Amino acid sequence: MDSLDSLRHLIQNHPLIDNHAHNVLSRDVAADYDSYPLESITSEAHGRALENARFTLPLLRATNQLAELYGSPCAEWSDVLAAHSRWVEQDYEGLIKRSLEGTHALLLDDLLSDDDVESYDWHDSFTVSATKRIVRIEAVAASLLVDLMSTERKEGQTVWSLFRQQFLDKLEHAMDDPAVVGFKSVVCYRTGLDVDPHTPDEDLLTASLHRTLDLGTRKSGYRIEEKPLNDWLVQQTLKLITWRKRAGIVKPLQFHTGLGDNDINLLRANPAYLQPLIVQYPDADIVLLHSAYPYTREAAYLTTVYPNIYLDLGEVFPMVSRQAQENIIRESLEITPTNRLLWSTDGHFHPETFWLANKQFRQALEKVFVDYVQHGDYTVAQAKAAAADILFYNSNRLYRLNLTPQYQSEATTLPLVIPSQISAVAADPLNAFLKANPRVEYVWMQWVDYTSTVRLRMFSLAEFISVSRQQRRVGIALASLHMLQNDKILPEGSTTGQFYLQPDYSSLYLNGGMVAPAAPSATIMTFWQSEDGGPLEGCPRGTLQNIVEKLHKEHQIDVLCGFEVEVVFLKPCEETVAGQKTSYNPATTIHSWSQMTVETRRVVPILEEINKTLVTMGIHLQQFHAESSPGQFEFILPPFSPLAAVDALIATRQVISSVADRHGLRATLHPRPFSDGAGTASHTHISITPPTKEDSFLAGILDNFRSIVAFTLSQDASYERVRSGIWSGGEWVAWGVQNREAPIRKIEAGHWEIKSMDGLANPYFAVAALLAGGYMGLEAKAPLTVKECAVDAASLTDSQRSELGITAHIPKSLEESLIALENNQILQKMLGAKFVRNYTLVKRAESALLSAMSEAERRLWIVERY
């Protein structure tokens, strides 16, 4: 059972995504207190008003806490100034590293200042994932005005028309830039949040622009604080966000709300003023920044009644007192859905702003959540899920970051005054995992072979730690690459040589659903290394990762994957032979798609146990429900990067199988365990960002589809499901928008569902082959000659199919797909020619093994193993 200690540990250690921050200062100005006073870390005041900050509770609290960061006592503010100066002089990057511990990713509004700060991508070395940009629209507009005054206009072209076109072009460019994940407006500072939802006429905008130009110069710059013009910038951004979202590109707009300096009109900083604008743009995702303090409840109301509104809990940490921070969290939780709460530091200039904000937020969040659990408002599991969402997953989903959380080790706090003596500690996800799961006693190192059999070696924790420290290597006989499920080695298998398992610490999962009294254990997936320590051709995870990296580096394409896990729950029959069950029946027979029948209802506790187990492992199902075949259910996984997605798929299948086993059932991935029932697939979702080259990507998959299915439909039994009329994807190589009788269903721009894949495939190779096909299409700039098909292609005449460019059958047997693969030299080169030869040898031997069995024996053999 989850404990409060586990909740406290999660809140204090879970990696976080900082969804709104700014660049840190360059080292040469980081101790220039006249230009960048350190008191600003806890106050929005400026000038003479900032002198009073030293008498505020937030700054006094910061003084006491910063002793931990600096590793030296800080009794007075002068001690803080001295310690900051020492760190800047002796180890400024070390100070930044310590200040950003636990930060997985930064989303930076990097247009707060053009001077004295490091570039956004400079921050990458301090976080797990690459820093992303938030584009401040008013800064873009102001920069354009400076350039505009030196730009020669064409005849008949007005200043307004030139500015309008250039601003819209800049927005479009930012939309297509993968480094940009969102936009920000500071209209709150300029003319207030009472933004007109309707575009003013052009004469009004022209006059507004000219007044702006009259109040500035190219040397001094231009401050945009004309209401018609400011409102227009917001309107155009929301229009573009809405339009591009329909094409699959999601980039939210952040609004500064609430707390600010004396440049703000506090009354018009109330996000309630945004309500008409929200109504006008219901499809645009909007983030209300800075807890909207002191208007947190108004912001919470908006998140509750509008599905496109999110509330950021930043800036008030460390700007207000501890009690106020706790109250702000409580007020936000009064009605705000926890999947609409985001975290940010609003860190800027000084590294201490990040450290204080993260520390104080975790403290306040722990206090509030523990209190709610103790009063019965949350269970521990509910509180942990909510906390993880706020810290990481909500931002990950909203900004389409596609990240998998990785833990960083905590730097040791040493009682030293000289920061150069404190050495930086490298990221240690294993240590963080074990700290989060202290009861783990064993670690399983797993890999998936060419028959899609999950194989493993089990280690005591002490022995595995010696592996992780590279005190020993885990060698596997090369002959296993030619091994069948019954441990028979093909003649081609070498009796000498081995490869080595290299653990991938980002893939650590608890082993969920194990039958008691098994000791707590964890699983880690592996890469394969050759004798000299280099990558081994044919490593399933390495093959996939290589292609993902090629797509990113050579075509600036990022990929997201997700899986629909279909399984059939079976109950063993009574008869046995030599103690072994001879057949299985469906666990539910009064059963239909998405229905809660009298028999389905009895399985609900098992489904819920599977879901709860996955949650404890950090895998959050999007939904689960009954499918069409007797005993068949579907579990839909969230999207991840391809390698993480397949790792999660393997872990999920193991949980499903283990939980079913605990209840006396067998969960099988057999593609068609009952000839009169629907098939069982492993539908694979693939999306690419940006989707601008989607036609060539899809064309590459279609052109190579007959070869690709050698990996996605990898046993003869797989082809029992490839039939028309049973919603399995049909028999022809085709695609269609929302067409479930096409092997490729287009869902939205750059997002497809691949239906011709099942649970017998090695999913690493299957996804690698699909992405390799897409890569080949991009390389060739292949035109999409196969047109959209809106029906089952089998229902068309030959001439109708020909008009649509549908000319290729999906192979009807494994042998046919293997021959297609052997004839596809380019795909072989992408995946590794030697590997493909070994793979085809194993698959043909596997086919011969199964073909020698009777149909009933073959079906039982697959059910028992998959």
C-alpha positions in Angstrom: 0.0 0.0 0.0 1.2 3.5 -0.9 2.4 5.5 2.1 2.7 9.2 2.9 6.5 8.8 2.7 6.1 7.7 -0.9 4.0 10.8 -1.6 6.6 13.0 0.1 9.4 11.4 -1.8 7.7 11.8 -5.2 6.9 15.5 -4.6 10.5 16.2 -3.5 12.2 14.1 -6.2 10.1 13.8 -9.4 11.7 15.5 -12.4 9.9 18.7 -13.4 9.2 20.6 -16.5 9.6 24.4 -16.0 7.0 25.7 -18.4 7.9 29.3 -18.1 11.3 30.9 -17.3 13.9 33.2 -18.7 17.6 33.2 -19.6 20.2 33.5 -16.9 22.8 36.2 -16.9 26.2 35.9 -18.5 28.9 35.4 -15.9 30.5 38.8 -16.5 27.4 40.6 -15.3 26.0 38.1 -12.8 27.4 40.0 -9.8 26.7 43.4 -11.2 24.2 44.3 -8.5 23.7 47.9 -9.7 22.3 46.6 -13.0 20.8 43.4 -11.7 20.1 43.7 -8.0 19.9 40.3 -6.3 16.9 41.5 -4.2 14.8 41.0 -7.3 14.9 37.2 -6.7 12.0 37.7 -4.3 10.4 41.0 -5.4 8.8 42.6 -8.5 9.7 46.1 -7.2 12.2 48.3 -9.0 14.3 51.3 -8.1 13.8 52.9 -4.7 10.9 50.5 -3.9 13.3 47.5 -4.1 15.3 48.9 -1.2 12.4 47.8 1.0 12.6 44.2 -0.1 15.1 43.4 2.6 12.4 43.9 5.2 10.0 41.4 3.6 9.3 37.9 4.8 10.0 36.4 1.3 13.5 37.8 1.3 14.3 36.9 4.9 13.1 33.4 4.2 15.3 33.2 1.1 18.3 34.4 3.1 17.9 31.5 5.4 17.3 28.9 2.7 20.1 30.0 0.4 22.7 28.8 2.9 21.8 25.3 1.7 22.4 26.2 -1.9 25.7 28.0 -1.2 27.0 25.5 1.3 27.8 28.4 3.7 26.0 30.1 6.5 23.9 33.2 5.6 22.9 35.1 8.7 22.4 38.4 6.9 21.6 39.5 3.3 25.2 40.7 3.0 26.3 37.1 3.5 24.0 36.1 0.5 25.6 38.8 -1.7 29.1 37.7 -0.7 28.3 34.0 -1.3 26.7 34.8 -4.7 29.8 36.8 -5.8 32.1 33.9 -4.8 30.2 31.4 -6.7 30.0 33.6 -9.8 33.8 34.2 -9.7 34.8 30.6 -8.9 32.2 28.3 -10.3 29.3 30.0 -11.9 28.3 27.0 -14.0 28.4 24.9 -10.8 25.9 27.3 -9.2 23.6 27.1 -12.2 23.9 23.3 -12.2 22.9 23.1 -8.5 20.1 25.6 -9.0 18.6 23.5 -11.8 18.9 20.1 -10.2 15.7 18.1 -10.8 14.7 20.2 -13.8 14.1 17.9 -16.8 13.3 20.7 -19.3 13.1 24.4 -19.5 10.7 26.4 -21.7 12.3 29.9 -22.0 10.7 33.2 -22.9 14.1 34.3 -24.2 13.0 37.7 -25.4 12.8 39.3 -21.9 16.2 40.8 -22.6 18.5 40.9 -25.6 21.5 41.9 -23.5 23.7 40.3 -20.9 22.0 36.9 -21.0 23.0 33.5 -22.3 21.3 32.1 -25.4 18.4 29.7 -24.8 20.2 26.6 -26.0 23.2 27.4 -23.7 21.0 26.1 -20.9 20.9 22.6 -22.4 23.9 21.4 -20.5 22.0 21.9 -17.2 18.9 19.9 -17.9 18.1 16.4 -19.1 16.3 17.5 -22.3 16.9 20.3 -24.8 15.6 23.8 -23.9 12.6 25.0 -25.9 11.5 28.5 -26.7 8.4 30.5 -25.8 8.1 33.4 -28.3 7.0 36.7 -26.8 4.8 38.3 -29.4 5.2 41.9 -28.3 9.0 41.6 -28.5 8.7 40.2 -32.0 6.5 43.2 -33.0 8.9 45.7 -31.4 11.9 44.2 -33.2 10.0 44.4 -36.5 9.3 48.1 -36.0 13.0 48.8 -35.6 13.7 47.0 -38.9 10.7 48.5 -40.6 12.0 52.1 -40.3 15.0 51.2 -42.4 13.1 49.0 -44.9 12.3 50.5 -48.3 8.7 50.0 -49.1 7.3 49.1 -52.5 5.1 51.6 -54.4 1.7 51.7 -52.8 2.8 49.7 -49.8 1.8 51.2 -46.5 3.7 51.0 -43.2 0.8 49.1 -41.8 0.6 46.6 -44.6 4.3 45.9 -44.4 4.3 45.5 -40.7 1.2 43.3 -40.8 2.7 40.9 -43.3 6.1 40.7 -41.6 4.5 40.0 -38.2 2.3 37.2 -39.6 5.3 35.8 -41.4 7.2 35.7 -38.1 4.4 33.9 -36.4 4.3 31.3 -39.2 8.0 30.8 -38.9 7.7 30.3 -35.2 4.9 27.8 -35.7 7.1 25.7 -38.0 10.2 26.0 -35.7 10.6 22.8 -33.7 12.5 24.7 -31.0 9.4 26.8 -30.4 6.7 25.2 -28.3 4.5 28.1 -27.5 3.9 31.9 -27.5 3.5 34.5 -24.8 1.8 37.9 -24.5 2.5 40.6 -22.0 -0.6 42.6 -23.0 -1.4 42.6 -19.3 1.5 45.0 -18.8 0.7 47.2 -21.8 -3.0 47.7 -22.0 -4.5 45.1 -19.7 -6.3 41.8 -20.1 -9.6 43.3 -21.4 -8.5 42.2 -24.9 -11.1 43.0 -27.6 -12.0 39.6 -29.1 -12.8 41.2 -32.5 -10.3 42.7 -35.0 -10.6 46.5 -35.3 -10.8 48.1 -38.7 -7.6 48.9 -40.6 -7.8 52.7 -40.2 -7.8 52.3 -36.4 -4.8 49.9 -36.5 -2.9 52.2 -38.9 -3.4 55.1 -36.6 -2.4 53.0 -33.6 0.8 51.9 -35.3 1.7 55.5 -36.3 1.3 56.6 -32.7 3.6 53.8 -31.6 6.2 54.9 -34.1 5.9 58.5 -33.0 6.8 57.6 -29.4 10.0 55.8 -30.2 13.1 55.8 -32.4 15.3 53.1 -34.1 17.9 53.8 -31.4 15.6 53.8 -28.4 13.3 51.1 -29.7 9.5 51.0 -29.7 7.2 50.0 -26.9 3.9 48.7 -28.1 1.3 49.9 -25.7 -1.5 51.0 -28.0 -4.7 49.0 -27.2 -5.9 48.4 -30.8 -2.4 47.3 -31.9 -1.8 45.2 -28.7 -5.1 43.5 -29.1 -4.5 42.8 -32.8 -1.2 41.0 -32.0 -3.1 38.7 -29.6 -6.0 38.1 -32.0 -3.7 37.2 -34.8 -1.7 34.8 -32.7 -4.8 33.0 -31.4 -6.2 32.8 -35.0 -3.0 31.1 -36.2 -2.9 28.8 -33.2 -6.5 27.7 -33.9 -5.9 27.2 -37.6 -2.6 25.3 -37.1 -4.0 23.1 -34.3 -6.4 21.7 -36.9 -3.4 20.7 -38.9 -1.9 18.9 -35.9 0.5 21.6 -34.7 -0.3 22.6 -31.1 1.4 25.6 -29.5 -0.3 27.4 -26.7 -0.4 31.1 -25.9 0.7 32.1 -22.4 -0.6 35.3 -20.8 1.0 37.2 -18.0 -1.7 37.5 -15.4 -1.8 39.0 -11.9 1.4 39.8 -10.0 3.8 42.3 -11.7 5.8 45.4 -11.1 4.5 49.0 -11.0 4.2 49.0 -14.8 1.1 46.9 -14.5 -2.5 48.0 -14.0 -3.4 45.6 -11.2 -7.1 45.8 -11.7 -6.8 44.9 -15.4 -4.4 42.0 -14.6 -7.4 39.9 -13.5 -7.7 37.0 -16.0 -11.5 37.3 -15.7 -11.2 40.1 -18.3 -10.0 37.4 -20.8 -13.4 35.6 -20.8 -14.8 37.1 -24.0 -11.5 36.3 -25.8 -11.6 32.7 -24.5 -15.1 32.3 -25.8 -14.1 33.7 -29.2 -11.1 31.2 -29.5 -12.3 27.9 -27.9 -9.8 25.8 -29.8 -6.7 27.7 -28.8 -4.9 26.5 -25.7 -4.3 29.3 -23.3 -2.0 29.3 -20.2 -2.7 31.8 -17.4 0.7 32.5 -15.9 1.9 33.3 -12.4 -1.1 31.8 -10.4 -2.9 34.9 -11.5 -2.2 36.1 -8.0 -4.1 37.7 -6.3 -6.8 36.5 -8.7 -6.1 32.7 -8.3 -9.8 31.8 -7.8 -10.9 33.7 -10.9 -8.2 31.8 -12.9 -9.3 28.5 -11.4 -12.9 29.2 -12.4 -11.8 29.7 -16.0 -9.9 26.4 -16.1 -13.0 24.7 -14.8 -15.5 25.9 -17.3 -13.3 26.2 -20.4 -11.5 23.0 -21.6 -8.7 25.0 -23.3 -7.5 27.0 -20.2 -4.5 26.0 -18.0 -3.3 27.6 -14.8 0.4 28.0 -14.2 1.5 28.0 -10.5 4.7 30.0 -11.0 6.3 33.3 -9.9 4.6 33.5 -6.5 7.4 31.1 -5.5 9.5 32.8 -3.9 7.7 36.2 -4.2 5.2 35.7 -1.4 5.2 34.1 2.1 5.1 30.4 2.8 1.5 30.6 4.1 0.4 32.6 1.0 2.0 30.0 -1.2 0.1 27.2 0.5 -3.1 29.2 0.2 -2.5 29.7 -3.5 -2.2 26.0 -4.1 -5.3 25.3 -2.0 -7.2 28.0 -4.0 -6.1 26.5 -7.3 -7.2 23.1 -6.2 -10.6 24.2 -5.0 -12.1 23.6 -8.4 -9.3 23.4 -11.0 -8.9 20.0 -12.6 -5.4 18.8 -11.7 -4.7 18.0 -15.4 -4.9 21.7 -16.0 -2.3 22.9 -13.5 1.3 23.5 -14.6 4.5 24.4 -12.8 7.0 27.1 -13.6 9.7 29.0 -11.7 9.6 32.2 -13.8 13.3 32.0 -13.1 15.2 34.8 -14.6 18.7 36.4 -14.6 20.0 34.9 -11.3 20.2 31.1 -10.9 18.9 31.4 -7.3 15.4 32.3 -8.7 15.1 28.7 -10.1 16.4 27.1 -6.9 14.2 29.0 -4.5 11.1 28.6 -6.6 11.5 24.8 -7.0 12.4 24.3 -3.4 9.5 26.4 -2.0 7.0 24.9 -4.4 7.9 21.3 -3.5 7.6 22.3 0.2 4.2 23.9 -0.2 2.9 21.1 -2.5 4.0 18.5 0.0 2.3 20.3 2.9 -1.0 20.7 1.1 -1.2 17.3 -0.5 -0.2 15.4 2.7 -2.9 17.4 4.6 -5.5 16.5 2.0 -4.6 12.8 2.2 -4.7 12.9 6.0 -8.2 14.4 5.9 -9.4 11.8 3.3 -9.7 14.2 0.4 -7.1 12.3 -1.7 -5.8 8.8 -1.5 -2.0 8.6 -1.6 -2.2 7.2 -5.1 -4.5 10.1 -6.2 -2.2 12.7 -4.7 0.9 11.1 -6.3 -0.8 11.1 -9.7 -1.8 14.7 -9.3 1.6 15.8 -8.1 3.4 14.1 -11.0 1.0 15.7 -13.5 1.6 19.1 -12.1 5.3 18.8 -12.0 5.8 17.0 -15.3 3.1 15.3 -17.3 0.7 18.2 -17.8 3.3 20.4 -19.5 4.7 17.4 -21.3 1.3 16.8 -22.9 0.3 20.4 -23.5 3.5 21.5 -25.2 3.8 18.1 -27.0 7.3 17.6 -25.6 7.2 13.8 -25.8 9.6 13.4 -22.9 10.0 10.5 -20.5 11.0 11.6 -17.0 14.6 10.9 -16.0 15.9 11.5 -12.5 19.0 13.5 -11.8 21.0 12.8 -8.7 20.9 15.3 -5.9 24.2 17.1 -5.4 25.7 16.6 -2.1 25.3 19.5 0.3 28.7 20.2 1.8 29.5 22.6 4.6 32.0 24.4 2.5 32.4 28.1 1.8 34.5 27.9 -1.4 32.2 26.7 -4.2 35.0 25.5 -6.4 35.7 22.8 -3.9 32.2 21.3 -4.5 32.4 18.9 -7.4 29.3 18.5 -9.7 27.7 15.1 -9.4 26.7 13.4 -12.7 23.1 12.5 -13.4 22.4 9.2 -11.8 18.9 7.9 -12.7 19.6 4.5 -11.2 20.3 6.0 -7.8 17.2 8.2 -8.1 15.1 5.2 -9.0 16.3 3.2 -6.1 15.7 6.1 -3.7 12.1 6.3 -5.0 11.7 2.5 -4.7 13.8 1.5 -1.7 12.2 -2.0 -1.4 13.6 -3.3 -4.7 15.8 -6.4 -4.2 16.3 -7.7 -7.7 16.8 -6.2 -11.2 15.9 -8.0 -14.4 17.9 -7.1 -17.5 15.7 -7.8 -20.5 15.9 -8.0 -24.2 13.6 -9.0 -27.0 14.9 -11.5 -29.6 14.1 -12.1 -33.2 11.1 -14.3 -32.4 9.7 -11.5 -30.1 10.5 -13.6 -27.1 11.3 -11.4 -24.0 14.4 -12.9 -22.5 16.1 -11.8 -19.2 18.8 -12.2 -16.7 18.0 -11.7 -13.0 20.4 -10.1 -10.6 20.4 -9.3 -6.9 20.5 -5.5 -6.4 24.1 -5.7 -5.2 25.2 -7.6 -8.3 23.3 -5.3 -10.6 25.0 -2.2 -9.1 28.3 -3.8 -9.9 27.1 -4.1 -13.5 26.0 -0.4 -13.5 29.5 0.6 -12.2 31.0 -1.4 -15.1 32.7 -3.7 -12.6 31.5 -6.6 -14.7 29.9 -7.2 -18.1 26.9 -9.4 -18.9 27.7 -11.5 -21.9 25.1 -13.5 -24.0 26.1 -16.2 -26.5 25.9 -15.0 -30.1 24.2 -18.3 -30.9 21.1 -16.9 -29.1 20.5 -14.7 -32.1 19.7 -17.9 -34.1 17.6 -19.4 -31.3 13.9 -20.4 -31.5 11.4 -20.3 -28.7 12.1 -23.9 -27.8 15.8 -23.1 -27.4 16.7 -24.9 -30.7 19.8 -23.3 -32.3 19.9 -23.0 -36.1 22.9 -24.5 -37.9 24.0 -20.9 -38.7 24.3 -20.1 -35.0 27.9 -19.8 -33.9 29.2 -21.8 -30.9 31.7 -19.1 -30.1 31.5 -15.4 -29.3 29.1 -13.3 -27.4 27.5 -9.9 -27.2 27.0 -7.8 -24.1 23.9 -6.3 -22.5 24.2 -2.5 -21.8 21.5 -1.3 -19.5 19.5 1.8 -20.5 18.6 3.5 -17.2 15.9 5.6 -18.8 13.9 2.3 -19.2 13.7 1.3 -15.5 10.3 0.1 -14.4 9.0 -1.7 -11.3 7.8 -5.2 -12.1 4.1 -4.7 -11.4 1.5 -7.3 -10.8 3.9 -10.1 -9.8 2.5 -13.1 -8.0 3.1 -12.9 -4.2 5.4 -13.6 -2.3 7.9 -12.6 -5.0 10.3 -9.9 -3.7 10.0 -6.4 -5.2 12.0 -6.2 -8.4 12.6 -3.9 -11.4 13.1 -4.3 -15.1 15.6 -2.5 -17.3 15.8 -2.8 -21.1 19.2 -3.1 -22.8 21.2 -2.3 -25.8 23.5 -4.9 -27.4 27.3 -4.2 -27.5 29.9 -6.1 -29.5 33.1 -7.4 -28.0 34.9 -4.1 -28.5 32.1 -2.1 -26.8 30.6 -0.7 -29.9 26.9 -1.2 -31.0 26.0 -4.6 -32.4 24.1 -4.7 -35.7 20.7 -6.2 -35.1 20.1 -4.8 -31.6 16.4 -4.2 -31.6 16.5 -1.0 -29.5 19.6 0.2 -31.2 18.1 -0.3 -34.6 15.1 1.8 -33.7 17.0 4.5 -32.0 19.4 4.9 -34.9 16.5 5.6 -37.3 14.8 8.0 -34.9 18.1 10.0 -34.7 18.5 10.0 -38.5 15.0 11.4 -38.9 15.8 14.1 -36.4 19.3 15.0 -37.6 18.8 14.8 -41.3 15.2 15.9 -41.7 14.4 17.7 -38.5 11.6 15.3 -37.9 10.6 14.3 -34.4 8.5 11.2 -33.9 5.9 10.2 -31.3 4.5 6.7 -30.9 1.7 5.1 -29.0 0.1 1.7 -28.9 -3.3 0.1 -28.5 -2.7 -3.1 -26.6 -5.4 -5.7 -27.5 -5.4 -8.9 -25.5 -7.8 -11.8 -25.1 -8.4 -13.2 -21.6 -8.7 -16.9 -21.5 -9.6 -19.4 -18.8 -8.0 -22.9 -19.0 -10.1 -25.9 -19.7 -10.2 -28.7 -17.1 -8.7 -31.5 -19.2 -4.9 -31.9 -19.1 -2.3 -34.1 -20.7 0.8 -34.8 -18.5 -0.4 -32.0 -16.2 -0.6 -29.4 -19.0 -3.8 -27.6 -20.0 -4.8 -28.7 -23.5 -7.0 -25.8 -24.4 -8.5 -22.5 -23.3 -11.9 -20.8 -23.5 -12.7 -17.1 -23.5 -13.0 -15.6 -20.1 -16.2 -13.8 -21.2 -18.6 -15.0 -23.9 -21.5 -12.7 -23.2 -19.4 -10.0 -24.7 -19.4 -7.1 -27.2 -17.5 -4.0 -28.1 -17.5 -1.3 -25.5 -20.4 -2.9 -23.6 -20.7 -3.7 -19.9 -22.3 -7.2 -20.0 -23.0 -9.4 -17.0 -19.7 -11.3 -17.7 -17.7 -8.2 -18.6 -18.6 -6.7 -15.2 -16.9 -9.5 -13.4 -13.6 -8.7 -15.2 -13.7 -5.0 -14.2 -11.7 -5.5 -11.0 -9.0 -7.1 -13.1 -9.0 -4.3 -15.6 -8.8 -1.7 -12.7 -6.0 -3.7 -11.0 -4.0 -3.5 -14.3 -4.6 0.2 -14.5 -3.6 0.9 -10.9 -0.5 -1.3 -11.2 0.6 0.7 -14.3 0.0 4.0 -12.5 2.5 2.9 -9.8 5.0 2.4 -12.6 4.4 5.8 -14.1 2.4 4.5 -17.1 -1.0 6.2 -17.3 -3.5 4.5 -19.6 -5.6 6.8 -21.6 -8.6 4.4 -21.6 -9.5 0.7 -21.5 -12.6 -1.1 -22.7 -14.1 -4.3 -24.0 -13.2 -5.1 -27.7 -15.3 -7.2 -30.1 -13.9 -10.8 -29.8 -15.0 -12.9 -26.8 -12.7 -12.2 -23.8 -11.0 -9.4 -25.7 -10.0 -6.0 -24.1 -8.1 -3.0 -25.2 -5.7 -0.8 -23.2 -4.6 2.4 -24.8 -1.2 3.8 -23.9 -0.1 7.4 -24.0 2.3 8.6 -26.6 6.0 8.7 -26.0 9.2 9.0 -28.0 9.5 5.7 -30.0 12.0 3.9 -27.8 10.2 4.8 -24.6 6.9 3.9 -26.2 8.0 0.4 -27.0 9.6 0.0 -23.6 6.2 1.0 -22.1 4.4 -1.4 -24.4 6.6 -4.3 -23.2 6.1 -3.4 -19.5 2.4 -3.0 -20.0 2.0 -6.4 -21.6 4.0 -8.0 -18.8 1.7 -6.3 -16.2 -1.5 -7.5 -18.0 -0.1 -11.0 -18.2 0.9 -11.0 -14.5 -2.3 -9.6 -13.2 -4.3 -12.1 -15.3 -2.2 -14.9 -14.0 -2.9 -13.9 -10.5 -6.6 -14.3 -11.2 -6.2 -17.7 -12.9 -6.5 -16.3 -16.5 -4.2 -16.3 -19.5 -3.8 -13.1 -21.4 -2.8 -13.8 -25.0 -1.7 -11.7 -28.0 -2.5 -14.4 -30.5 -3.7 -12.6 -33.7 -6.8 -14.6 -34.0 -7.3 -17.2 -31.2 -10.9 -17.9 -32.4 -11.5 -18.2 -36.1 -15.1 -16.9 -35.7 -14.0 -13.8 -33.6 -12.4 -10.5 -34.4 -8.6 -10.4 -34.6 -6.2 -9.2 -32.0 -3.8 -6.5 -33.1 -1.3 -4.1 -31.8 -2.4 -0.9 -33.6 0.5 1.5 -33.7 0.2 5.3 -33.8 3.0 7.3 -35.4 3.0 11.1 -35.6 5.7 13.3 -36.9 6.5 16.9 -36.1 6.4 19.1 -38.0 3.9 17.4 -40.4 5.0 19.5 -43.4 6.6 16.5 -45.2 3.9 14.1 -44.3 3.1 13.1 -47.9 6.7 11.9 -48.6 6.9 10.2 -45.2 3.6 8.3 -45.9 4.6 7.5 -49.5 7.8 5.9 -48.2 5.9 3.6 -45.9 3.4 2.7 -48.6 6.1 2.0 -51.2 7.9 -0.3 -48.8 4.8 -1.8 -47.0 5.1 -5.3 -48.4 8.6 -5.5 -47.0 7.8 -3.8 -43.7 5.1 -6.4 -42.8 7.8 -9.0 -42.5 8.4 -7.3 -39.2 4.9 -6.1 -38.3 3.2 -9.4 -39.2 6.0 -11.7 -38.3 4.4 -15.2 -38.0 2.1 -17.2 -40.3 -0.6 -16.8 -37.7 -0.5 -13.1 -38.2 -1.9 -13.5 -41.7 -5.0 -15.2 -40.3 -6.1 -11.7 -39.3 -5.4 -10.0 -42.6 -8.9 -10.3 -44.1 -11.4 -7.8 -45.5 -14.6 -7.1 -43.8 -13.4 -7.6 -40.2 -11.9 -4.2 -39.6 -8.4 -5.6 -39.5 -7.0 -3.1 -42.1 -7.9 -5.0 -45.2 -5.9 -6.8 -47.8 -4.6 -3.9 -50.0 -1.7 -1.5 -49.4 -3.8 1.7 -49.0 -4.6 4.6 -46.6 -7.6 6.6 -45.8 -8.7 9.4 -43.4 -10.4 7.7 -40.5 -10.8 4.5 -42.6 -10.5 1.5 -40.3 -10.5 -0.9 -43.3 -7.2 0.5 -44.6 -3.9 -0.7 -43.2 -3.0 2.9 -42.5 -5.6 5.2 -41.0 -4.8 8.9 -41.2 -6.1 10.6 -38.0 -4.8 14.1 -38.5 -1.9 15.9 -40.2 1.3 13.8 -39.6 -0.5 11.3 -37.4 -1.4 7.8 -38.6 -2.6 4.5 -37.1 -0.9 1.4 -38.5 -3.4 -1.5 -38.3 -1.2 -4.2 -39.9 0.7 -5.0 -36.7 0.1 -7.6 -34.0 1.5 -8.8 -30.7 3.7 -11.5 -32.3 6.0 -8.8 -33.8 9.2 -7.6 -32.1 7.9 -4.0 -31.7 11.3 -2.4 -31.8 11.9 -3.8 -35.3 8.4 -3.2 -36.4 8.5 0.5 -35.5 12.0 0.8 -36.9 10.9 -0.7 -40.2 7.9 1.7 -40.4 10.1 4.7 -39.6 12.7 3.5 -42.0 10.1 3.5 -44.8 9.2 7.0 -43.9 12.8 8.1 -43.9 13.3 6.5 -47.4 10.3 8.5 -48.6 11.8 11.7 -47.3 15.2 11.0 -48.8 13.6 10.3 -52.2 11.1 13.2 -51.8 8.6 10.6 -52.9 5.3 11.8 -54.2 2.2 10.3 -52.6 0.8 8.5 -55.6 -1.6 6.3 -53.6 -4.7 8.5 -53.1 -7.0 8.5 -50.1 -9.3 5.5 -50.0 -12.6 6.0 -48.2 -13.8 2.3 -48.3 -12.5 -1.2 -48.0 -10.3 -1.4 -51.1 -11.4 -5.0 -51.6 -14.9 -3.7 -52.4 -13.6 -1.7 -55.4 -13.1 -2.9 -58.9 -9.6 -3.3 -60.3 -10.1 -0.1 -62.4 -11.3 1.8 -59.3 -8.3 0.7 -57.3 -6.0 1.7 -60.2 -7.5 5.2 -60.3 -6.5 5.5 -56.6 -3.1 4.1 -57.2 -3.9 1.0 -55.1 -2.0 -1.7 -56.9 -0.2 -3.8 -54.2 -1.6 -6.6 -52.1 -0.6 -7.0 -48.5 1.4 -10.3 -48.5 -0.9 -13.3 -47.7 1.9 -15.3 -45.9 5.1 -14.7 -44.0 7.1 -16.2 -46.8 5.7 -13.7 -49.2 6.6 -10.8 -47.0 10.1 -12.2 -46.3 10.7 -12.5 -50.1 9.6 -8.8 -50.4 12.1 -7.9 -47.7 14.9 -9.8 -49.3 14.3 -8.0 -52.6 14.3 -4.6 -50.9 18.0 -3.7 -50.8 17.5 -0.1 -49.5 15.4 -1.2 -46.5 18.0 -3.9 -45.7 20.7 -1.3 -45.8 18.7 0.9 -43.4 18.2 -1.9 -40.9 21.4 -3.7 -41.4 21.9 -6.3 -44.2 23.5 -8.9 -41.9 20.8 -8.5 -39.4 18.1 -9.0 -42.1 19.7 -12.2 -43.2 19.7 -13.6 -39.7 16.2 -12.4 -39.1 14.9 -14.2 -42.2 16.7 -17.4 -41.3 15.1 -17.4 -37.8 11.6 -16.6 -39.1 11.7 -19.3 -41.7 12.9 -21.8 -39.1 10.2 -20.7 -36.7 7.6 -21.1 -39.5 8.8 -24.6 -40.2 8.6 -25.5 -36.5 5.0 -24.3 -36.3 4.0 -25.8 -39.6 4.9 -29.3 -38.4 2.2 -29.0 -35.7 -1.5 -29.6 -36.1 -3.7 -26.4 -36.1 -4.9 -27.0 -32.5 -1.3 -27.6 -31.3 -0.1 -24.5 -33.1 -2.8 -22.3 -31.6 -2.1 -23.6 -28.1 1.7 -23.2 -28.6 1.3 -19.5 -29.5 -1.3 -18.8 -26.7 1.1 -20.2 -24.1 4.0 -18.0 -25.3 2.4 -14.7 -26.4 
